[in-house]
Amino acid sequence: MKRSEKKRQARALPPAKVRLPKALYTTGWSEIVEHWHKNMQPKPPGTLETVRFAMALEGLRTAEALVISPAVCNHVYGENVVLCRLIDGFGIAGVEQLLEEGALQFLLWRPMILYHNKGQLDGAKLDPLTSGNLNSQAHSDPQASVEMGLKGGWLDQPWPKLERLAKLAIERTHLPAQNVAHDAVAAVRQAYDSGGLRRHGFDPSRPRWELDDDKRARLSGIAEDIAKGVVLYDCEFDFHESGTSWEQLLRFRQIVQAPNAAAPAVNHCLALEGVPSIPALIRGGAVEMKEIAKLRNHPATQELRKWLWSQPDPRDAEAVARAWLSQMTTTPMKDRKWFKAVRLTSFSVLGGVLGAVVGGPPGMAAGMAIGTGLNQALGMLDSYGLEKLLTRPGPRRFADLVRVKAAQHAQGKQNGNRKARRAAAAKAPRR
């Protein structure tokens, strides 16, 4: 090795260690309840179907995040109606268990960053940005937020059944510090004056009071992104891929990590195993939403989470998949025959299961599609000693757990169809 190369390596900084988040943060449920449930204005035709579809998607994302991550933290604005929607999906007992374990958390958002329109200041040479905190009980008191959400008519359950759940939800609600909004606005002002926002189209030589309303709104948005990023960084939360929960933070990459890709990494690994993802299992009926709390605590799932978050970067789907493959076989990674089998397995399961469940004909049984895909996958992987490989300790026990649930569901669907056909035949008049 050349001396210059040795010097370069000596000067190189060690790679940054990926921080294990305490929870994945999402605004998905909050966006749904603010837009559809709290908004009392007349809704256009087809609203119910739209809301149901949005809630179904967010429920799948939440279920998946609860399985693969330490916890899920939901953004809440005012009355905690998010908690009501979680109860709809996971049941009172399920949400209570998840809260008790700390797997479900909430962030009650009270920082307030606003801007004055150009006409409001009447030509005064004043900074348009202003900051503060929402001081209503619903926005600043976790107890009031939870109780007003549960008692406000968004959930049809008697209060005695919810008292313990409410107490746990209050304990699991985080509240940002009072200075967050002020510090964020101060940081934006300093960045503006120093030319740090020039790449965003802000010329520091132009006073902020001369900005038009569009640029004032953009400047306010940057401050809001910084406020949110600082709070989540201090809480040691990461971002889940729900709607726009991370898109608004792309301008703040220096502080906040990239959007979480742990879920795609796990799904990729499950595809290598020839089994469907957690959302696919729920859509197909093999797993119910109310089973997620129990599935999360299964030893195989705990082993998966421990392995996933011990990887150098859980967001690097390719690296995670290679680490998974190394547990599947001792065959060198360059072996073309092995990768051919993996590609075929992934195609058969993902194409068959997701096609049937999401885009296939309504009459097609999802369980039968899962069973067909699994049979093909197992047939190909058996030749590589699948049963022997599954005895190794590691994340693959989770894939085996998913495989069993999918196969049991497929078998149940087939048996149910056979019984239904026999019953119909017995009732039919004899010729």
N, C-alpha and C positions, 0 to 999 in steps of 0.2 A: 504494500500500500504506500502511495506517495505521501511525503511529509505534509503537503498541503491538504490532502484528504484527511489525514489524521487530525490536523488542526481544525479543519472544518467540523469534523465530528465532535471534537472536544468542545467547540464553541456552541454546538447545537443544543438547544434547550430540550429537556426530556418532554415527551408527549404529554399533553394535559390529561389528567385522570378524569374520567367521566364521573360526575357526581350522581350518587344514587338519590333520586328525588323522594321526598316524603309522600308525595301524592301527585297524580296527574290532574291538572286544572282544566276545566272546560266551562265555556259559556253557553253551550248548546241548549240545555234545559231553560236557562234564563231567557235566552232569545225567544224560545217558543212561548213561554208563559207571558212575557212582556208584550209580544206581538199578538197573541191569540186569546189568552185567558184574562189578563188584566185589562186589555183594551176593550171597552164596552161599545165601541162604535159599530154600526151595522156592518155585517160581513157579506161579501159577494157570494153568489151561488157556488157550490162546490167547496166551501170552506171546510166543512166537516171532514171530507176526504183528505184535503190538504193537511189539516192538523193531525189526523190519524197517521198519515204517512210520515210526517216529520217526527212525531212522537215515537213511531216504530223504529225509525232509523236511529234516533238518539238513544232509545232503549237498548238497541243492539250494541252501539258504541260503548255505552256505560257498562253493560254486562261484560263485554270483552275486556274493558279496562280494569274492571274489578277482578277479573281472573288473572291477568298478567302483571298487575302493578301493585305496589304496597297499599295504595288508597286512591280514591277519586274525590277531588274537591270541586264543588259546584259553585259557580258565581251566583250570587243572589243580590237582587236590587229591591229593597223594601220588603214587603210581606213575602215570607218564604213559601211561595206557591210551588217552587221546585220540589220541595219535600212532599207535597201532595201528589205530584206526578210520579215521583219515585215510589210512593206507596201504591199507586195504581198498578205499577208494573211488577214490583218485587214483593208486594204484600206487607202488612203491618209487621208480622213476625220477621220477615226477611230484612226489612229496613232497620228494624230494632236490633237485630243481630249484627248487621253491618256497621251501625252506629256504635254499638257496644265494643266492637273490635277496632274501631277507628278507621274502618275501610271506607266509610262515607263521611265527608266533611263539607263545610260550607265557608265561603268567603263573603261576608256582608259588606258590600261596597258603599262607602260613605264619602270618599274624596270627590270634590266638585271643582272642575276646571271649566271656566266659561270665557267668552270673549264678547266685548261690546261691538255691535255693528257700527259702521262708520258714521251713520246718521245719528246714532244715540249720543255720541260725545259732542255733537254740535261744533265740530271743528277744533275742540280742545286738544292740546298736544299732550295726551295722556296715553299710557301704555294700554292697549286694548285687552290684554290678558288679565284675568282675575281668578283667584283660587279661594277655596274654603272647604267646608265640610257640611254634608247634609245632617241636620240636627233633629229631624223628626224621629220618633221612637222606632218606627218601622225600619229606618235606615241606619240607626246608630245604636240600637239596643237588641242584642241577639235574642233575648227572651221575648221581647215584643214582636220581633220579626217572625219567630217561629210560631208563637201563639196566634198572631193575627193571620198568618197563612193557613194554619190548620182550622181556625174557627171562622174564617172569612167567607165560607160558603163555597170554597173550591174543592172540598172533600166531604163526602157523605158518610161520615163515621162519627159515632158518639165520642165525646171528649174523654170519658173514663178509659176507653180502650187506647187512647193516644197519649195519656199523661206521661208514662214512662218513656215512650218514644220521644216526646217533646223535650223532656229533661235531657236526654242523651243528645238530641240535635242541638240544643242550646250550648251544651258543653263542647260540641264539635264545630262551633261557629267561630271563625276568626274575624277580627275587626282591625282594619288598617290603622296605623298611628295617625294622630291629628296633623302632623307636619308633612305628610306625604304630598298632598296637592301643592302646598307652598314651595316645597323643595323642588318639585318637578317644574313648576313655572319659573323658578329662579334659575334652574339649569338650562331651560330653553332660552331665557333672556341672555344668559352668559354665552351660550353657544351662538346665538344670533349675532351678538355684538362682536364676537371674536372671529366671525366668518365660518364657523363650524357648520352652518346650515346652508352655505352657498350652493352645495351640490343639490340641495332640495329646492333651489330657485329663490333663495332669500339673500338679497344684497345687503350687507351690513351698513352700507353708506346711506341706505334709505331708512328713515325713522319708522318704527313700527306703527305709529299713529297714522302714517300715510298709506298703509296697506289696505287693499280692498277687502271686502267681506270674505271672498273665497280664500285668500291667503291667510286671513285671520283665523278662519275655520281650520285650515291646514296646520297652522302653528299651534292652535289649541289641541288638535288631534295628536301632534307630536308630544305635547306635554302629558296628555292622557296616557299615551303609550308608555312613556317613561314612568309615570306614577304606577301603572299596573305592573310594569316590569320590575320595578324596585320592590314592590310588595311581594310579588311571587318569588323573587330571588331571595329575599329575606326569609320567606316561609319555606324555602327549599322545595318549591313546587316546580314541576315541569308541565309541558303543554300536551293536551290530547287533541287528536285530529277531529274536532267537532266544528263544522261550519266555519265561522270566522274567528274562532277563539284564539287562533295564533296569527292569522293573516294581518291583523292590525298592528302586530308587533314586529313586522319584518324590518321596520326602520330602526329597530332597537337591538340589533344583533350583538352589539358589543357587550351588552349586559345579560340578555336573555338567550338561552340556548336555542338551537334550531327546533322546529316542531317535532314532537315525539314520534318516532317511527318504530317503537318497540312492537306495537300491534302488527304492522305489516311484516316485521321480521319473524314474529311467531307464526303468523299465517303462512309465510313462505316455508318455514320449517315443517309445519303440519302438512303442507302440500307435498313436500319431499317424502313424508311418511305415507302419503296416500290417504289422508283423512281430511274431512272438512273443517273449516274454522268454527269458532264458537258462534258467530252470527249465523253461519250457514246451518248449524245444528238447531239454533233457536227457530230460524225461519222454517226449517223442515219439521219441527215439532219433536225432535229427539231430546231436547232440553227445554224446560219451561223457565221463564224469567224468575219465578219464585224459587227455583233450584240453584240459582247462581251463588247465593250465600253459602249453601252446603258444598257446592262444587269448588268454591274458592278455598275452603278449608280442607279439601281432600289432600292427603299426603303427597300425591302425585303433582297436584297443582302447586303446593308449597315448594316442592322440589324444583318445579319449572321456574317459579319466580326467583328462587335463590340462584339458580344457574343463570337465568337471563340477565339479572342485574349484577352478576359477577363478571360479565363479559367486558372487555375493554371499552366497547361502545355499543350498548343495546340498540341504538338507532341505526347502526350500520347493518342493513338487512343481509348484504352479501357476506359480511364477516361472520354474522351470527349463523347464517345458513351453513357456512363452511365448518364452523365449530360443531354444529349439529351433525353434519355429515361425518365428521371425524369420529363421532360416537356411534354412527350407524354401521360403519365398516372400517376395516383396516386396509381396504383396497386403496391404492394411491389415487389422489384426486384427478390425475391425468387419465385415468382409465375411462375410455370412451364408452365401453359397454355399460358400466355403472351409471354414467350420466344419462345414457339413452333410456335406461330403465326409470330413472328419476323423472326425466322429462315426460315419459309416457304416463307415469303414475300421476304426476301433477295435472296433466291434461285430462285424464279420464275422470279424476275426482272433481276438479274445479269445473270443468266443462259440463260434466253430467249433473252434479249436484246443484250448482248455482243456476245452470240453465233451466233445470226442472223447477226449482223453487222460485226463482225470480222471473224468468222470462218464458217458461214453458207453458204448454196448454194447461188451463185450469184443472182439467180432469186428471192430470198426471200425478201420481202419488210420489211425494218427495222421498218418502222412506224407501220406496223401491229403487229410485234413482241412486240414493245413497248406498243401498245394498249392492247394486250392480257395480258402482264405482269401486266399492271396497273389495268386492270379489276379484275384480281385475287387478287392483293394487296388490292385494295379498298374494294372488297367483304369481305376479312378477317378483315380489320381494321374498317369497318363500325360498326361492332358489339361492338367495343370499344369506340364508340362515336367520330369518326374521325372529323366530321364537327365541333363539339363542341370544341374539343381540338385545332383545327386549329385557333380558335379565340383568343387563348392566345398570348400575345406579346412574341416575342423571335425568335430564328433562324428558327423555323418551317415554318414561312411564306415563306422562301426561298424554302423549299421543296414543298410547295403548288404552288409556282411560276413555279418550274421545272415540277411539275405534270401537270399543265395546259398547258405548252408549249408542253410537250410530247403528251398529249391527243389531242390537237389541230392538231398537226402534223399527228398523227395516223388517225384522222378523215379526214383530208385533203387527205391523201394517199388513204384511202378507197373510198372517194367520187371521187377522180381522177380516180381510177381504174374502178369504176362503170361507169363514163362518157365515159372512153375509150372503155369499152366493148359495151356500147350502140352505140357509134359512129361507131365502127367496125361492129356491127350487122346491122346498117342502111345502110352501104356501101356494105355489102355482097349481092350477087345476090339472089333473091328469087327462091325457088325451086317450 
